[in-house]
Amino acid sequence: MARYLARVGELEATDTEDPNLNYGLVVDCGSSGSRIFVYFWPRHNGNPHDLLDIKQMRDRNSQPVVKKIKPGISAMADTPEHASDYLRPLLSFAAAHVPVKKHKETPLYILCTAGMRLLPERKQLAILADLVKDLPLEFDFLFSQSQAEVISGKQEGVYAWIGINFVLGRFDHEDESDAEAPQELAAGRRRTVGILDMGGASLQIAYEVPTSTSVLPPQQEEAAKILLAEFNLGCDVQHTEHVYRVYVTTFLGFGGNFARQRYEDLVLNETLNKNRLLGQKTGLSPDNPFLDPCLPVGLTDVVERNSQVLHVRGKGDWATCGAMLSPLLARSNASQASLNGIYQSPIDFNNSEFYGFSEFFYCTEDVLRIGGRYHGPTFAKAAQDYCGMAWSVLTQRFKNGLFSSHADEHRLKYQCFKSAWMYQVLHEGFHFPYDYPNLQTAQLVYDREVQWTLGAILYKTRFLPLRDLRQEGVRQAHGSWFRLSFVYNHYLFFACILVVLLAIILYLLRLRRIHHRQTRASAPLDMLWIEEVVPMMGVQVGP
């Protein structure tokens, strides 16, 4: 119940009047645009085993505080002196939401991804240099040269993995009787989840691997070192419960849209070559189209590459489509290789859990309406049935609102291809069993979209709890000293009273002895005086 209430609380407006809240900013400088995310967290609870409780800030209307601008920052490649001007709207937006008195202690991270990676290094450095030089002149955020950088695809994947597992509570190592609590590993450590993310241009996989792996041939061992990331999310390097070892790989060209382009290139070249060899005219006119098994039945389309044109018509044969896509996986004969012959760390499919995002969710939910828990045979049957439908039937169903509100004509047109591609990537490329039961396709986690920027700020601020831990230690030490001093003073007070009483008693006893001694010394003198007086009283006067 406590975790459920915490998730509900995350959807409420952030209390900017709370002086105990801290803030942080992350700018995601992507290829098509840049977005700024505002995060906040309360003071650390003082337990060195816990991470900061970071959440995305929400405005008065309980909406996430995020702003996006276009184009990407890489558009400043030839005019790097305008890079800070480009980001000004984002930082002004954040400055208006973060309390002014918190600006000087609010860290700012500017992290650039794919678009900037494509630029020459000198142009990257020129853009970053302008940001570091000019932004501090206008904004008071905590910002230094090391906080503006171009991150690798590997870093981006690690941050995404951190963000998902943090939101799912997989870094909480406390014992809970929660029905949703995942299976725990040794020493009470929770099992983390792996992520699969297929975008339009690239594909990414990330999952935790055991610290001890089997002995590999030298070539594979070298590849494994490149693809593995080991890091400590905890604030104390001496504590290892938050040390994770993650395999992460990004495959450029394996996203859904880019894979379609590669497939069309393959079909175009093979068909035209066959035409030349056999004297055929397949695909050269609408009357003699190439029958594409990866498009719905009856759908017509045109593939154009430079001056070459190929007319196609959907055949709707999902199984044949999958077979034609197999060469695009570029697998090798190596036992531990996945797509493109890249080394893949072993996955324990009997004790693992994965979340699939982007195309993994769109392919299962937008038109098939079976998103959520993935079941291979069920998905294959639904995808095959969809592919076999006439295009006219599909468009009519779309008009009748039988598909998801997110579905559009592009989704209807390429669903057959993308579902086959996703299936091939998952089972033939990454070697997931066809009946693998622990893949969850999702767009939101606990009703919110999880960005890799959350993982980035968790990692970047991992040492901040040390400040609160030191303050807590000083406070506890002061409290202990005060309690000890209080007890000591009480004992000292009573001891003083006892000493005074003892001194009084001794003084009285001494007086009593002195008085007794004086009494005994004066007794003979009294007798002598009596003896002298009494005879005188008995003397007669006269004869």
Secondary structure, DSSP 8 states (H G I E B T S, - for coil): -HHHHHHHHTTS---TT-TT-EEEEEEEE-SS-EEEEEEEE----S-TTS----EE-B-TTS-B-EEEESS-GGGGTT-GGGHHHHHHHHHHHHHHHS-GGGGGG-BEEEEE-HHHHTS-HHHHHHHHHHHHHHHHHH--SB--GGGEEE--HHHHHHHHHHHHHHHTTTT--S----TT---B-GGG-B---EEEEE-SSEEEEEEE--SS-----HHHHHHHHHHEEEEE-SS-TT--TTEEEEEEEEEET-SHHHHHHHHHHHHHHHHHHHHHHHT--TTSSTTS-EEETTS-BT-EEEEEETTEEEEEEE---HHHHHHHHGGGG---S-TTB-GGG-B-----TTS--EEEEEHHHHHHHTTT---SB--HHHHHHHHHHHHTSBHHHHHHHHHTT-S-TT--HHHHHHHHHHHHHHHHIIIIIS---TT---EEE-S-SSSS---HHHHHHHHHTTTTHHHHHHHHHHHHHHHHHHHHHHHHHHHHHHHHHHHHHHHHHHHHHHHHHHHHHHHHHHHHHHHHHHHHHHHHHT-----
